[in-house]
C-alpha cells in the first residue's frame, strides 16, 4: 500500500524551499561590500585575460 500525502503540504514545502534557494542566491549576490565585489571582478577579468592569452588559433589565416 502506498503512503498518503497531503498535496497542500507538498506545495507549501516546495514554495519554502524555493524561497530559501532565492534567499541564498540574493545573500551571495547582494551581501558583499563594494570593495569585495570590485576585487572579485578584477580577479575574474585577470583570469579571463590570462586564459585568453593561451588560446590556440585554429585558423591562422584570419
N, C-alpha and C positions, 0 to 999 in steps of 0.2 A: 504494500500500500504506500502511496506517495504522501509526502508531507504537505499539509495545508499551509498556504502562505497568504498573507494579507497584502493585496496589491497596493493599498493606500500606504502601508508602511514601507513597501519596497520603493515606491515613488518618492516618499519623503527621504528615505535613506540615500537614494541616488541624488536628490537635489542637495542634500547636505554634503555629500562627497564632492559634487561639482563646485559648490561654494567654497569648500576648503581648498580645492585644487586652484581655483581662481585667486583665492586669497594668497596662497603660497606664491603664485606667479607674480602677483602685484607686490608682495613683500620683496621679492627678488628684484623687481623692476624699479620700484619707487623707494625702497628702503635704504638706498645708498646715498652717501653725501656726494656733493658735486665733485669734489676732488677725487673721490674713488671712481666715479663714473668717467671722469676725464682720463684718469690713469688707466683704466680698463680699455678705453677707446684708443689711447696711444699704443698700448700693448697689442691690441688687435691689428692696428694699422702697421705697426712694425713687423709683426708676424706675417701679415699679408705681403708686405714688400719683400721680406726675406724669401718667402715661398715663391713669389712671382719672379724673383731673380734666378731661381733654379729650374724654371720651366723650360723644357726642351721644345724647340720649334720643330713642328712636324713638317712644315713646308718652307724651306729656306728661301724660296723664290719670292715670297710675298713680303 
